Amino acid sequence: MELRTLFKQTDLFKGMSEDALSRLAAKGKQRRFAQGDTLFVEGTKGHEFFLLTQGDVRLYKTSPDGQEIALRIIRPGEIFAEVVLFEDTTYPASAAALSAGSVFALDRASFADLLEDKGFRNEFITLLMKKQRYLTERILYLTTYDVEDRFFRFLIEHYGTSGIYRVDMAKKDIASAIGTIPETLSRLINRLKGLGVLLWEGSTLEVERDFLENFMEEGEVRSMNKY
């Protein structure tokens, strides 16, 4: 996809003039990465932020005991690591590529030049406010829904409502995305298999249709006690 077109689809750049988008594109550079590559590591010095143009990237933090705690999955058209521009010069989280792809990278000095434009500056402030709202919603999400709820919400949000899915993510990455650990997700899957709710073979996942429809109609997964 043409870079300026992708800019227009983001919260940060949507509504900007063609001239501003052209200047933005000229300031940064495109970088490709392979599946499994690390884009940056928590605690390291950083001077660039990124717009994901292709692929999927996982943001995560590492606990003192070495456990990876997922923050979010970045999709094309989303911006990440912008915190190094103002708040800190180190990356507060790590970023790893879930698939091959590319990013548009813009460094601190170049972005400071762009912020001299009032319209561009206002757009960026709006983005930061939306990020703050996202983090608040993420906390609410993790405290309101249990792992089973989060798992089915994740399937619907990322793969749709067909009930038969070709899952292109490793189970450990799904666990990270829903805020749990692989062992907990494995126990959940085994329980659901035993109840006849789902069948997962290789990359194909099939969910019992009535169960999925109940979840979509009510907005939450019903208690497994009915099975």
N, C-alpha and C positions, 0 to 999 in steps of 0.2 A: 504494500500500500504506500502511496506517495506520502512523504513525511508531513507536509503541510495539511493534508487531509486527515491524518492521524491526530495532529495537534488539535484540529477543530473538534474532535470527538472527546477530548479530555476536559475535565472540569477546569483545569488551569488555563488552557489556551482557547477554549470555546468563546467565540464572540470577538476575538482579536482581529485586527485588520490584516489584510494580505501583506502589507508592508511589514508589520510587526512580526508576522510568522516567517517571512523571508529573512529578516534580521536574526531571528531566533535560530533558524536552520543553519545560517551561515556561522553562528558562534560556536556550535557544538560539533560533535563528530559521531559517526556510527561505529559500533563495535559488535562483532559477532562472538558468540560463545557456544560451546558444545554442551550436550547433556552431562550433568554432573559437575560442571565447572563451578568454582566459587568466585562470585563477583567481588565480594569484600567480606572481611571477617570482623566480628564484633571487637571493639576496642582498638582497632588499627586507625591510623591517621587517614582522613579522607578530605578531598577537596572537590569532589564531583557529585552531582545528583543525576538521576537517570529517568528516562522515559522508555518504558518497555515497548518495543516496536514489533517483536515477534517472539513466540515461545511463552513459557511459564517460569516464574521465579518464586522460590519459597523464602520468606523472611522468618528468621527464628533467633531466639536467644538461647544461651547455654547456661544451665544452672550450675552451682558449685560442685554438684556431684556428677556433672557431665551429661545430664539429660537435656535433650533439645526441646524447647518450648516454642511451638509455632505461634507466630504473630498473624500472618496472613499469606495467601497465595496471590502474587501479582500477576495480572493478566495484561495483554497488549492494550496500550492506551493509558496505562496507569503510571504515575510518577512515584518514585521511592528514593530514600536516602537524602531528601532535601534538608534534613536536620543539620547536616554538616555545613550548610551555607551560613547559618546564623547562630544556632544554639550551642553547638559543640564542633570541634574539629576532628572528633573520632566517631566512627560508625557505632551506633548504639545496639546494632544487631548484625547478624550475618545474613548473606544472601547466596543461595545456591540455585543453579539452573535445574529445573525439573525436565526440561527438554531443550533441544538446540534452538537458538534464536538470536536476537540482536537487541541492542539498546541504543538510544541516542543519549550521549553523555555531554553534560555541560559543566564546566568548572566554575569555581567561586568567583574569580575575577571577571570572567565573561558575563556571568549572571548579574554581578554588581553593575556592570555597564548597562545592561538591559533595564535594571530597576530604576535608572534615571528617568525612564518614561513613566509618567503617572498612571496611565491605563494599565500597563504591564504590571506595575507594582500592586495596584488594586486587585488584579486577578490573582496574584500570588497570595495575598492576604486572605482572600476568599478560600483558596485551596487549604491553607493552614487551618482555618476554622472548620472546614469539612473533615479534615483529618482528625481534629480534636473530637468532633462528634462521632466519627467512626470508632475511635478508641473507647469512648463512653459506651457506645452500643455494643462493642465487643465484650466489655466487662459485664454488661447486662446479659448478653447472650450466654456467656460461660456460667453465670450464677443462676440463670433462670431455667435453662434446659439441661437435662441430663445427657449422657453420652449417646444414648439411643436416639433421642430427639435430634441431636446435632448431626448424627450420622445420616438420618433420612433427609433432613433439611439440606445437607451437603449434596446428596445424590440428586435431589430435585433441582437445586440451584445450578449445579454444574453439568448435569447430564439430562435433565428434562424429566418428563412424567410418563415415559413409555412403559416403564417397568422392566424393560430388558436393556441392559447397558453394556457397552464395551468400555471397560475401565482402563484408562491409559496412565493411571498413577499407581505407584507402589503403595501397598497398604500402610507402610510407615509414614508416607507423605500424607495420606488421607487422615491418619491418626493425628499428625501434627496440625493439619488444617482444621480439625474439629476440636483441638485443644485437649488431646488425651495422649496416652502412650500406646505403642503397638500392642503390648500385652493385653491391655484393657479392650482395645478394638478386636483383637483375636477372640477373646472370651465372649464378647458381644456377638460376633459373627457366628461362632459355634453354637451359641444359645439360640439364635434366630434360625439357624439351619435345623437344629433339633426340633424346633417348633413348626417347621415347614413354611416359615415366612420367606426365606430366600434360599437361593442356590447360587454358589459362586464357584465356577470352574474356569481356571486359567484367567483370561481377561474378561470373560463373560459373566455378568451378574444379572440374575433374574429375581425380581421381588414379587411376591404373591399379590395379585392385582387388587383384590378386595382390601388388603391391608394398606396398600399405597393410596387407594382412593379414599379410605377413611382418613388417612393423614392429610391429604390435600383438602378434603371437605371441611375438616375440623380445625386445620391449622396446627395440629399437634398429633403426635403418635399416641394412639390409644394404649391403655395399659395392656401388657402382655398377659394379664390374668385371664382374659377372655379366651385364650387359646388353650 
